[in-house]
Amino acid sequence: MALAGQKRSLKSRQREIRQLHFIVSADGTSVTGLDKNQVSVADTGTGVKTVTLDEAFASADYSVQVTVATADAIANVEITSSSVFVIDTLDATDGTTAKDAAVHVCVTGSDVTERY
């Protein structure tokens, strides 16, 4: 714990944060956006898109923010590993019926496992 007037020293590789931003089409067949070349997407069923990161994070402890770009749709995300997550898009009227929807995705994670 730092005392008043003391500065905390920074450790090497501390907080190596990486963010990815991309858009997945409703049918899951195309990816556009800034980081489109760093991911691959498989359409694994109606409303289900499996996203694989070309470079895994240090652990599965990362966040995925999804904004649905299709009217009357909602999305759920399940992180399955340090390099794979699944986006389920559903009809917003009942919240249970699978529906293909375009999504904007922001992924934030760390490339180191050390915690200070």
Secondary structure, DSSP 8 states (H G I E B T S, - for coil): ---TT------TTTT-EEEEEEEE-TTSS-EESTTGGGEEEEEEETTEEEEEESS--SSS--EEEEEE-STTEEEEEEE-SSSEEEEEEEETTTS-SB----EEEEEEEES-----
